[in-house]
Amino acid sequence: MTMLQERAPTEPAMTGRQKLILVLLLGSQFMLAIDFSILNVALPVIGEGLGFKLANLQWIATAFALCAAGFTLLFGRVADLFGRRRLFLAGMALLGLSSLVGGLAINPEMLLVARVAQGLATAMVTPAGLALLTTSFSEGPLRQRALGLNGALMSAGFTTGAILGGLLTDLLSWRWAFLVNVPVAVAVLVAAPHLISESRPARRTRMDLPGAVTVTGGLLALVFGLTNAAEHGWSDPTTLGSLAVAVVLLVAFWFAEKRAGAPLVPLPVLKRPTVSWGNVAGLIAFLTETSLVFLLTLYLQNVLGYSALATGLAFGVLGLGTVVGGVMAPRILARTSIRTVLTTGFTIQAAATASLFLLGDDRGSLALLLIATFIGGIGNMLAIVGFMVAATSGLPDNEQGLATGLATMTQQVGITMGIPIMSAVTTAGMAGSGTVLEGVSAAILVNATLVLAGAVLAWLFLRRPAGPRTSP
């Protein structure tokens, strides 16, 4: 039996308070999404301004990614145990402070400390904010609509970040890529206590320290290994060593959870098809679309000769497609099922991505790129919303922090994995006398194949979720 979700005769409407909560939480998530990409085009300028060595410039992005991905699962569970609003507000305060420090940085060390703190703040705010979002709306049409808007704004945030980073750097200073966060963080800190109620269990369980240490260490090693692979290749000893440590620690985490009385991640949760296969789908969705942006950036700048700002503006069409997909997704979910939405989204994305294989070395190909990325953005957002709904379905409210922590971890690991993998494929495609276009084309086909695999997996393994279980 499929997960048919029939539309009620009268779809419930959001209350005024729920609308304000939605605006506040979506605004904070949009700001965090912008932070992932806002510094990308500004890195060379920052390096010149603060005296970064070229070889160390990557650490501006890596320091953020390590903490944002490595600590998100831990903080997702902390939110469940100690209070989601409390962690959300603490993360927003840290984000505002670290952004101020980054904007006022006078040397590389000060900037890197700010980036580490921004990554930790993101790991705190994202799962706590998503858990507050899911618990503010009961499972069904309202939650699906909220998650659809959240997914659309997240993807639009990545695109907006690239454009905004270029504009701020060109017109003002790279420092405003940090400072723009400060007034938003202050506004959220003022409004949130009046709108959002605290949510935490009546009986607090002990923190699973072995699980926390092993999963956090494993994720840090995984993200570092993947990031190092993008810079130095998959055969580099540091890459291989980091990935080996990640495997050992994550296996240790699995065994620690089997023995823990109050596990950080209860294994029955991971065994639920909606959680496990939903997160597999999310990994594929983020891995493929973010790495496609990387591939098309190479194409637009190295093949067609467009500037960084023009490249960012071209991706505005992709951002528009994701907004359209985010609005469509809840309506389609109400009439069909999570499995259907995921499969349809991936199929659309795969077809649009595969069409990019036809890109040539003249600027006449730009029309194909814009049309394909718009359509692919719609498909990708259908998949992302389907993933978020699947990953948080059938779980009680007191485990929504865990569910959103897993989903956030999946998102960030997927973003981190995509570029090293597609970079390696591109390099292999360029081996010998190959051109950049040939390398990018080979990677595009691999990307489309991965998306199609996501469609097949979603169709085969996603089933109707059981109702929310009662936690002991």
NUSELO-787810 format. One record per residue (C-alpha): residue in three letters; x, y, z. Coordinates in steps of 0.02 Angstrom, whole numbers, plus 50000, padded with zeros to 5 digits. Layout:
BEGIN
ALAXYZ;...
REM end
This chain:
BEGIN
MET500005000050000;THR500705016949953;MET500755032250064;LEU499205040349995;GLN498855056850079;GLU497135062850028;ARG496715081350037;ALA495455085250170;PRO493855093850111;THR494445109850194;GLU496305111550215;PRO496715119050387;ALA497295137050387;MET498765143850485;THR498395154750634;GLY499135172150643;ARG500395166150773;GLN500915151550663;LYS501215163450518;LEU502355174250626;ILE503285158850688;LEU503475153150508;VAL504185169950453;LEU505415170250598;LEU506035152350576;LEU506105153050387;GLY507045169550395;SER508365161950508;GLN508545146350398;PHE508675157350242;MET510075167250324;LEU511015151150367;ALA510845144950188;ILE511565161350125;ASP513065158950241;PHE513535142750151;SER513915151849989;ILE514075170550023;LEU515965170050045;ASN516375158949895;VAL516625172949769;ALA517455184049900;LEU518835171849952;PRO520215179349841;VAL519805196949902;ILE519785191350084;GLY521455182650058;GLU522245198549991;GLY521475209450126;LEU522025198950275;GLY523615191150208;PHE523045173150187;LYS524255161950095;LEU523465154549939;ALA523645136950007;ASN522725141650167;LEU521285150950084;GLN520215135150078;TRP520155134950269;ILE518945149550268;ALA517655137550195;THR518315121550275;ALA518285128150454;PHE516445132350433;ALA515985115950346;LEU516865104950475;CYS515895111950621;ALA514235114150531;ALA514205095850476;GLY515185087850619;PHE514145094150765;THR512405094950691;LEU511825077550745;LEU512455080450922;PHE511585097250936;GLY509995090050861;ARG509905077851007;VAL510425091251133;ALA508935101351072;ASP507775086751111;LEU508485084451286;PHE508815102151347;GLY507585112951249;ARG507465117751066;ARG507075136051093;ARG508515137551216;LEU509755130051092;PHE509025140050947;LEU509255156551041;ALA511005151851100;GLY511485147650920;MET510785163950853;ALA511735173850984;LEU513345164650938;LEU512995167550753;GLY512755186250777;LEU514325187850885;SER515415177250769;SER514805186850616;LEU515275203150701;VAL517005196350742;GLY517225190250563;GLY516725207150493;LEU517975215950605;ALA519385203250583;ILE521135210550567;ASN522125194450536;PRO521855176650471;GLU521765168950645;MET520355180350699;LEU519375176550541;LEU519585157650560;VAL518995158250741;ALA517455167550680;ARG517145154450546;VAL517285140150671;ALA516035149050783;GLN514875152050634;GLY514945133450594;LEU514525128750773;ALA513095141350773;THR512415133850613;ALA512515116350689;MET511495122850836;VAL510205133450747;THR509785122550596;PRO509145106550682;ALA508385116350827;GLY507505128150706;LEU506855113850599;ALA506255104550753;LEU505335120150812;LEU504585121350637;THR503965103350633;THR503285103950811;SER502385120550779;PHE501355112050641;SER500525095150662;GLU500985081550539;GLY499965083850380;PRO499615097850255;LEU500175112350365;ARG501845104350406;GLN502095099650224;ARG501755117550171;ALA502975124150301;LEU504325111750249;GLY504025115950066;LEU504315134350097;ASN505825130250206;GLY506595119550069;ALA506275132749936;LEU507065146450040;MET508555135550086;SER508965132049904;ALA508605149949855;GLY509775155049996;PHE511245145749919;THR510965154949755;THR510625171649840;GLY512225169649939;ALA513285168349782;ILE512455183749706;LEU512435193849868;GLY514245189549903;GLY514775196349734;LEU513745212149751;LEU514315216149928;THR516135212849885;ASP516085223349727;LEU515035237849793;LEU515515238749978;SER516755226750059;TRP516925208150091;ARG516655212450275;TRP514805215250241;ALA514645196950195;PHE514855194250383;LEU514065209950454;VAL512415207550360;ASN512015193450483;VAL512105204250638;PRO510475214250625;VAL509525198550572;ALA510175188850722;VAL509705203150839;ALA507935203950767;VAL507695185250790;LEU508355185850969;VAL507115199651011;ALA505595191550929;ALA505835172950961;PRO505545172551151;HIS503835180851126;LEU503265169350985;ILE504025152151014;SER503655141351165;GLU505005130451241;SER504885111851204;ARG505835098351297;PRO505385081751380;ALA504655081351555;ARG505975068551606;ARG507755072251549;THR508835057051508;ARG510725056251522;MET511755061451371;ASP512535046851277;LEU514355052451287;PRO515155037651194;GLY513915040051053;ALA514175058951051;VAL516075057451045;THR516135043950911;VAL514835051350793;THR515525069050807;GLY517315063150782;GLY516775052050637;LEU515835066050550;LEU517285078250575;ALA518495065650499;LEU517295062050355;VAL517035080350311;PHE518895084150327;GLY519335069350215;LEU518075074450083;THR518645092550088;ASN520475087250076;ALA520045076149928;ALA519385091449835;GLU521045100349862;HIS522345086349852;GLY521485071349772;TRP520785054749831;SER522485046249838;ASP523245059049957;PRO523805050650121;THR522885063650226;THR521275060350129;LEU521415041450147;GLY521895042650331;SER520445054250373;LEU519175043350283;ALA519865027850370;VAL519695036250540;ALA517915041350493;VAL517445023450452;VAL518185016750616;LEU517315029950723;LEU515625028250637;VAL515685009350656;ALA516135011950839;PHE514635023650852;TRP513485010150784;PHE514064997650916;ALA513995010951053;GLU512175014351011;LYS511744995951020;ARG512374995351199;ALA511815012451263;GLY510365013551384;ALA509865030651317;PRO510685031251144;LEU511045047451053;VAL510205039750900;PRO509015025350943;LEU509325011850813;PRO507455008350789;VAL507305026050722;LEU508665022750591;LYS507785006550541;ARG506175015650494;PRO506085015850302;THR505505033850297;VAL506995039450402;SER508345028450324;TRP507825029250141;GLY507205047150158;ASN508955052250213;VAL509745042250071;ALA508645052149952;GLY509135068450036;LEU510985064050022;ILE510785061249834;ALA509745077149812;PHE511025088549894;LEU512555079549827;THR511985080949646;GLU511255098349639;THR512635107449734;SER513975098449634;LEU513045102749473;VAL513215121149520;PHE515095118049538;LEU515165109749366;LEU514165123549282;THR515255136649366;LEU516765128549282;TYR515815128449118;LEU515225146449126;GLN516905153649180;ASN518205142149101;VAL517305137548940;LEU516165152348902;GLY517225165548990;TYR515905173549101;SER516395183349257;ALA516045177349434;LEU514625189849455;ALA513825185049288;THR513965166749337;GLY513075170249502;LEU511695179649412;ALA511465165049291;PHE511095153749439;GLY509665165249487;VAL508605155149364;LEU509015139349462;GLY508495148349621;LEU506835153149541;GLY506545135049493;THR506815129349672;VAL505555142049736;VAL504275135649610;GLY504645117749663;GLY504475122249847;VAL502755129649818;MET502195114849711;ALA502825100949824;PRO501545102249967;ARG500105102749843;ILE500735087149755;LEU501045078549922;ALA499245081949973;ARG498615072649819;THR499875058549803;SER501245051649918;ILE503005055049977;ARG503655040949867;THR502805048449714;VAL503475065949749;LEU505255059649774;THR505215048749619;THR504435062249511;GLY505645075449573;PHE507175064749542;THR506565059549370;ILE506305077749318;GLN507995082549389;ALA508865067949302;ALA508115072349132;ALA508565090749150;THR510335086649205;ALA510605074149064;SER510085087448936;LEU511585097948992;PHE512705085048907;LEU512235094348746;LEU513105110448804;GLY514375116948678;ASP515845128848684;ASP514885144048619;ARG513785156148714;GLY512265150448616;SER512195135948740;LEU511715147848879;ALA509865146448837;LEU509925127448859;LEU510835129649025;LEU509545141949092;ILE508035131449040;ALA508795115149106;THR509315122549273;PHE507595130249298;ILE506715113549265;GLY508025103949363;GLY507825115949509;ILE505955111849514;GLY506325093149515;ASN507695094649645;MET506575104549763;LEU505175091749746;ALA506445078749801;ILE507105089349945;VAL505375092850015;GLY504935074449996;PHE506525070050090;MET506155082150233;VAL504365075850252;ALA504925057650246;ALA506355060350369;THR505205068350500;SER503645057750474;GLY502985045250599;LEU504055051350745;PRO503425059050908;ASP503765077350945;ASN505105073051074;GLU506165065150936;GLN505965078950806;GLY507645086550856;LEU508465069850819;ALA507535068250653;THR507965085850596;GLY509755083550658;LEU509915068050548;ALA509145077350402;THR510295092250426;MET511815080950439;THR511275072350278;GLN511105089150191;GLN512805095550244;VAL513745079350210;GLY512935078750038;ILE513485096550001;THR515255092050058;MET515345075749960;GLY514715082249794;ILE516145093549739;PRO517595081349775;ILE516695067349683;MET516235077749530;SER517935086149530;ALA518765068949520;VAL517615063849376;THR517965080149285;THR519845077949305;ALA519725060049240;GLY518705066149091;MET520055078949052;ALA521465066149059;GLY522565066148906;SER522005078548775;GLY520265081348851;THR519605098948871;VAL518675106749018;LEU517055104548921;GLU517375085948899;GLY517755083849083;VAL516195093449135;SER515125083549013;ALA515735066949085;ALA515345072949261;ILE513615078749207;LEU513195061249147;VAL513775053749312;ASN512755066749405;ALA511175062549305;THR511455043949335;LEU511555046649524;VAL509925056449520;LEU509075042649421;ALA509705030049549;GLY508875040749683;ALA507225039349591;VAL507355020449582;LEU507835018549766;ALA506425029949823;TRP505145020249722;LEU505755003149780;PHE506045005949965;LEU504945020050031;ARG503365013550111;ARG501945020250215;PRO502605026350384;ALA501865019750544;GLY501045032550657;PRO502095041650784;ARG502695029050912;THR502675032651095;SER504375035151169;PRO504745027051335;
REM end
